Amino acid sequence: MQFYTCGELLLDLILEPDGKLNAVAGGSQVNVALNLAKVNQQVSMIGLLGMDGPARLLLAKLQSNKVDTSLIIQDQGYKTGLAFASVDKNGMAIFDIYKDGFSDILLQITYPELNTDSVISFGSLAAIDPVWQKFLKPLLQLARKQGSLIFYDPNIRCGFKAENDTAKVVENMHLANIIRGSDEDFLKVFGTDQTKIIAQEAALSADQILILTRGSGDIDCFHQGVLYTFEVPALPFVKSTVGAGDAFNSGLLFAWANFKLKTHQLNTGLSGKVLGMLAGTGLSFARDVCQLSGNQISDAVAERAKSFPFFSGS
């Protein structure tokens, strides 16, 4: 299966409670790409970089982890974005993002050849940016035509204006086969974290999957008119939540590939057991990241994951 992650590339500066500052590759779709590459999936990153120091660091990180970067375009006039994350004593992160506006140079990126073995993963504020949307919509429409899987994570952090941006999020949800968001995301967009109400408000179809995660709380999956709720065991400790949602997405997509699932199977519906396995693998990846200071899964979990099916109660 060939994965394409589409979104912002950022250099994450993570300030730990002890004052230590870590500089790591970031951006939600960058994290997804690196996690999938760690578990031996074929991944291409689609995005925009400047020609500066952060860009060189990001390209080196992606390429050294065998992520294809041929669909990343560079612009001399664009400054690669920075995300500053401060982590409190409970491991919760607060983000401040510093970035340039996007330019129409994005439209020069060549669309990849897609088929039923392709997966497009996209999300965050880039997915509702007007310039990104001009690039994204034809790509997602092509993906739907070719029977590719489309995965969307709204991943709302800062700068979201409900009165202007809600309609864009809903439009993205309609184009996706699987939507995974946090309770915080959906509270900002819809004013509720009730999964059935969100599906109704967004007018989702029965063949779509809506997944709502609540940090350490239970996970909801709504599919074919049925709500499934999966319990989340308590973690012994949380070092940092940076990258946890991205890790969940990576685990779910990894499981999708290993189950050899196809988009057309959503028409008749996936069973509660399969949905539980998808969510469980995502949860295992997310729990691992929560116990680390970085924003991608550990090498140890990546090695264990290669002997799929993979679940961990730790």
C-alpha positions in Angstrom: 0.0 0.0 0.0 1.2 3.5 -0.8 0.6 6.3 1.6 0.6 10.0 0.8 0.6 12.5 3.7 -0.4 16.0 2.8 0.1 19.0 5.0 2.4 21.4 6.7 6.1 20.7 7.5 7.2 22.4 10.7 10.2 22.3 12.9 8.9 21.6 16.4 10.6 23.2 19.4 9.5 21.4 22.5 10.1 23.0 25.9 10.1 20.3 28.6 9.0 21.0 32.2 12.7 20.8 33.2 13.7 23.6 30.8 15.2 21.3 28.2 14.5 22.4 24.6 14.2 19.8 21.9 14.1 20.6 18.1 12.4 17.8 16.1 10.7 17.3 12.8 7.0 18.2 13.2 3.7 19.0 11.6 0.9 16.4 12.0 1.4 14.8 8.6 5.1 14.8 9.0 4.7 12.8 12.2 2.3 10.4 10.4 4.8 9.9 7.5 7.7 9.2 9.9 5.7 6.8 12.0 4.4 4.8 9.0 8.0 4.7 7.5 9.2 3.3 10.8 6.9 0.3 10.4 8.1 -0.3 6.8 5.2 1.3 4.9 5.8 3.2 1.6 5.2 6.9 2.3 5.5 10.1 0.3 5.2 13.5 1.8 3.4 16.3 -0.1 4.1 19.8 1.1 6.0 23.1 0.9 9.3 24.1 2.4 11.6 27.1 2.2 15.3 26.9 1.3 16.5 27.6 4.9 18.0 25.8 7.8 14.8 24.3 9.2 14.0 23.0 5.7 17.3 21.2 5.4 16.8 19.6 8.8 13.3 18.4 7.9 14.3 17.0 4.5 17.3 15.2 6.1 15.0 13.7 8.7 12.4 12.5 6.2 15.0 11.1 3.7 17.0 9.3 6.4 13.8 7.6 7.5 13.0 6.5 3.9 10.1 8.9 3.4 9.9 10.0 -0.3 10.3 13.8 -0.6 9.9 14.1 -4.4 6.4 15.7 -3.9 7.7 18.5 -1.6 8.2 21.8 -3.4 10.6 24.4 -2.2 10.3 28.2 -2.5 13.1 30.6 -1.9 10.6 33.2 -0.7 8.9 31.0 1.9 10.1 30.6 5.5 9.7 27.1 6.9 7.3 27.2 9.8 8.1 26.7 13.5 5.9 25.3 16.2 6.7 26.0 19.8 5.2 23.5 22.3 5.5 24.0 26.0 4.8 20.9 28.1 3.4 21.2 31.6 4.0 18.9 34.5 1.1 16.7 33.4 2.5 16.2 29.9 -0.1 18.5 28.3 1.2 20.7 25.4 0.3 24.2 24.4 1.3 25.2 20.9 2.3 28.5 19.3 2.9 28.3 15.6 5.0 30.8 13.5 4.7 30.5 9.8 4.4 32.3 6.5 1.2 32.3 4.4 1.1 29.8 1.6 1.6 30.8 -2.1 0.2 29.4 -5.3 3.6 27.6 -5.9 1.8 24.7 -4.2 -0.3 24.3 -7.4 2.9 23.3 -9.2 3.1 20.0 -7.3 2.3 17.1 -9.6 -0.5 14.9 -8.4 0.6 11.2 -7.8 -1.0 8.3 -9.6 -3.6 6.8 -7.3 -5.5 3.5 -7.1 -7.3 1.3 -4.6 -3.9 0.6 -2.9 -3.4 4.3 -2.2 -4.1 6.2 1.0 -4.3 10.0 1.3 -3.9 11.4 4.9 -4.5 15.1 5.4 -5.5 17.6 8.0 -4.8 20.5 10.4 -5.2 24.2 9.5 -3.5 23.7 6.2 -6.5 21.7 5.1 -8.7 24.8 5.4 -6.2 27.3 4.1 -7.6 28.8 0.8 -4.4 28.1 -1.2 -4.1 24.6 0.2 -7.7 23.9 -0.6 -7.1 24.8 -4.3 -4.5 22.1 -4.4 -6.3 19.6 -2.1 -9.8 19.5 -3.6 -8.8 18.1 -7.0 -6.4 15.6 -5.3 -9.1 14.3 -3.0 -11.7 14.2 -5.8 -9.2 12.2 -7.9 -8.6 9.9 -4.9 -12.3 9.2 -4.5 -12.6 8.5 -8.2 -9.8 6.0 -8.0 -11.1 4.2 -4.9 -8.3 5.4 -2.7 -8.7 5.7 1.1 -9.0 9.3 2.3 -8.2 9.9 6.0 -8.9 13.3 7.6 -7.8 14.7 11.0 -9.1 18.3 11.6 -6.4 18.7 14.3 -7.5 22.2 15.3 -4.8 24.0 17.3 -4.9 27.8 17.1 -6.1 30.3 14.6 -9.5 28.6 14.0 -12.4 31.0 13.4 -15.6 29.0 13.9 -17.7 31.5 12.0 -15.5 31.2 8.9 -13.9 27.8 9.0 -16.6 25.4 10.2 -17.9 25.0 6.7 -14.5 24.2 5.4 -14.0 21.4 8.0 -17.4 19.9 7.1 -16.5 20.0 3.4 -13.3 18.1 4.2 -15.2 15.6 6.3 -17.5 14.9 3.3 -14.5 14.1 1.1 -13.0 11.7 3.6 -13.7 8.0 4.2 -12.4 8.1 7.8 -12.4 11.1 10.1 -10.5 11.0 13.4 -10.6 14.0 15.7 -10.2 14.8 19.3 -13.0 16.0 21.6 -11.3 19.4 21.7 -11.3 19.6 17.9 -15.0 18.9 17.6 -16.0 21.2 20.5 -14.3 24.0 18.6 -16.0 23.1 15.3 -19.4 21.9 16.4 -19.7 23.0 20.0 -20.2 19.4 21.1 -18.2 16.2 21.7 -21.2 13.9 21.2 -20.2 11.6 18.3 -23.7 10.9 17.0 -24.6 14.6 17.0 -21.4 15.5 15.2 -22.2 12.9 12.5 -25.6 14.4 12.1 -24.4 18.0 12.1 -21.9 17.1 9.4 -24.4 15.0 7.5 -22.0 12.1 7.2 -23.0 9.1 5.2 -23.3 5.6 6.6 -20.2 4.3 4.8 -18.0 6.9 6.5 -16.2 6.2 9.8 -16.1 9.0 12.5 -13.7 8.4 15.3 -13.6 10.6 18.4 -10.8 10.4 20.9 -10.8 12.0 24.3 -7.2 11.9 25.5 -7.2 9.3 28.3 -11.0 8.8 27.9 -12.9 6.3 25.9 -12.8 6.2 22.1 -16.0 6.4 20.0 -16.3 5.0 16.5 -19.5 5.8 14.5 -20.1 3.7 11.4 -23.2 2.5 9.5 -25.4 4.2 12.1 -23.9 2.2 15.0 -21.9 3.8 17.8 -19.0 1.6 19.2 -17.2 2.8 22.4 -13.8 1.4 23.3 -12.3 1.7 26.8 -8.9 3.3 27.2 -6.9 1.8 30.1 -5.0 4.3 32.3 -1.4 5.0 31.6 1.1 4.8 34.5 2.5 8.2 33.5 2.4 10.8 30.7 5.6 12.5 29.7 4.2 14.5 26.8 1.1 14.5 24.6 3.0 16.1 21.6 2.3 13.9 18.6 -0.1 11.5 20.4 -3.0 12.2 18.0 -0.7 11.8 15.0 0.6 8.5 16.4 -3.0 7.3 16.8 -3.7 8.1 13.1 -0.5 6.3 12.1 -1.4 3.2 14.0 -4.9 3.1 12.6 -3.6 3.5 9.0 -0.9 0.9 9.6 -3.6 -1.5 10.8 -5.7 -0.7 7.7 -2.8 -1.7 5.5 -2.1 -4.9 7.4 -5.7 -6.0 7.3 -5.5 -5.3 3.5 -8.8 -3.4 3.8 -10.3 -1.6 0.7 -12.4 1.4 0.6 -15.3 -0.4 -1.1 -15.7 -2.5 2.1 -17.0 0.5 3.9 -20.2 0.4 1.7 -21.3 -2.8 3.5 -19.6 -1.9 6.7 -16.8 -3.0 8.9 -17.5 -5.1 12.0 -17.2 -3.8 15.5 -14.2 -6.2 15.9 -12.3 -4.8 13.0 -13.1 -1.2 14.1 -11.8 -2.2 17.6 -8.6 -3.6 16.0 -8.1 -0.3 14.0 -8.7 1.8 17.1 -6.6 -0.5 19.3 -3.6 -0.2 17.1 -3.9 3.5 17.0 -4.2 3.6 20.7 -1.0 1.5 21.2 1.0 3.9 19.0 -0.5 7.0 20.9 0.3 5.5 24.3 3.9 4.9 23.3 4.3 8.5 22.2 2.8 9.8 25.4 5.6 8.2 27.4 8.3 9.8 25.3 9.8 13.3 24.9 9.7 13.2 21.1 6.7 13.3 18.8 7.1 9.9 16.9 6.8 6.3 18.0 9.8 4.6 19.6 12.0 2.1 17.7 11.0 -0.6 20.2 7.3 -0.2 19.4 8.0 0.0 15.7 9.8 -3.3 15.8 7.0 -4.9 17.8 4.4 -3.5 15.4 6.0 -5.3 12.5 4.7 -8.6 13.9 1.1 -7.5 13.3 -1.5 -7.7 14.9 0.0 -5.4 17.5 -1.5 -4.3 20.7 0.0 -3.3 24.0 -1.5 -2.6 27.4 1.5 -0.7 28.5 
